[in-house]
């Protein structure tokens, strides 16, 4: 996990950030230095869940929370449901859903 160690406002209205990360995390970018998004687990406030179905609950689905969809569902879900949090980030041409669920809830 990285750490924001500083920033500097630019005249263009943008902010230049200085980050510190482990080499292994930086290598996951595979040289891509553009189109990098930052998020913090502390900003994921919307309650969400993982729905488990199938034999021994072996299949898992991320649930899109009602608060993040246009038409709230009214159906009750009768399957086993594990809770976590979710954040929705909207950009000009993309929508990102970031889910945080404890590893033990996924059986890892």
C-alpha positions in Angstrom: 0.0 0.0 0.0 1.3 3.4 -0.9 1.5 6.6 1.0 0.9 10.2 -0.1 4.0 12.0 1.3 3.3 15.4 -0.2 1.7 17.5 -2.8 2.1 20.9 -4.5 -0.7 23.0 -6.1 0.1 23.9 -9.8 -1.0 27.1 -11.6 -3.1 25.0 -13.9 -5.4 24.1 -11.0 -4.1 20.6 -10.7 -2.1 19.1 -7.8 1.3 17.4 -8.2 1.4 14.5 -5.7 4.5 12.8 -4.3 3.9 9.1 -3.5 5.9 6.4 -1.7 5.1 2.7 -2.6 6.8 -0.7 -2.4 8.6 -1.8 -5.5 6.2 -4.7 -5.9 3.2 -2.3 -6.0 4.9 0.1 -8.4 5.8 -2.8 -10.7 2.1 -3.7 -11.0 1.6 -0.5 -13.0 3.8 -2.2 -15.7 5.2 1.1 -16.7 1.9 2.8 -17.1 2.2 6.3 -15.6 -0.9 7.9 -17.2 -4.4 7.0 -16.2 -3.5 6.2 -12.7 -6.3 6.7 -10.1 -5.8 7.0 -6.3 -8.3 5.8 -3.7 -8.3 5.4 0.0 -10.2 2.7 1.9 -11.3 5.3 4.4 -13.4 7.0 1.6 -15.4 3.8 0.9 -18.5 4.5 3.0 -21.4 2.9 1.1 -22.4 -0.4 2.6 -22.2 -3.2 0.1 -21.9 -7.0 0.1 -20.7 -10.2 -1.6 -23.5 -12.6 -2.4 -22.6 -16.3 -2.1 -24.5 -18.9 -4.1 -24.0 -22.5 -5.2 -22.8 -25.6 -3.5 -20.9 -24.7 -0.4 -21.3 -21.0 -1.4 -18.5 -21.4 -3.9 -19.7 -18.7 -6.3 -19.4 -15.1 -5.2 -20.9 -11.9 -6.7 -20.2 -8.3 -5.8 -23.5 -6.5 -5.1 -24.0 -3.1 -6.5 -25.5 -1.2 -3.6 -29.0 0.4 -4.0 -27.5 3.8 -3.2 -25.3 3.6 -6.3 -27.9 2.4 -8.9 -30.6 4.5 -10.5 -33.6 2.3 -9.7 -33.4 0.8 -6.2 -34.2 -2.9 -6.1 -37.0 -4.0 -3.9 -36.3 -7.8 -4.0 -35.2 -9.6 -0.9 -32.0 -11.7 -1.4 -32.3 -15.1 0.1 -28.7 -16.1 -0.4 -25.9 -15.8 2.1 -24.6 -12.3 2.0 -21.3 -11.0 3.4 -20.9 -7.3 4.0 -18.2 -4.8 3.1 -18.0 -1.3 1.7 -18.0 0.2 -1.8 -17.1 3.4 -3.5 -18.2 4.6 -6.9 -15.9 6.9 -8.9 -17.3 8.5 -12.0 -15.1 9.9 -14.7 -15.9 11.4 -18.1 -16.2 8.0 -19.9 -15.9 5.4 -17.1 -17.4 4.4 -13.8 -15.2 2.6 -11.2 -16.6 0.5 -8.4 -14.1 -0.2 -5.6 -15.1 -2.9 -3.2 -13.5 -3.6 0.2 -14.3 -7.0 1.7 -12.4 -8.8 4.4 -10.4 -11.8 3.0 -11.9 -14.2 5.4 -15.3 -13.4 4.0 -14.1 -14.6 0.6 -12.8 -17.8 2.1 -9.1 -16.9 1.6 
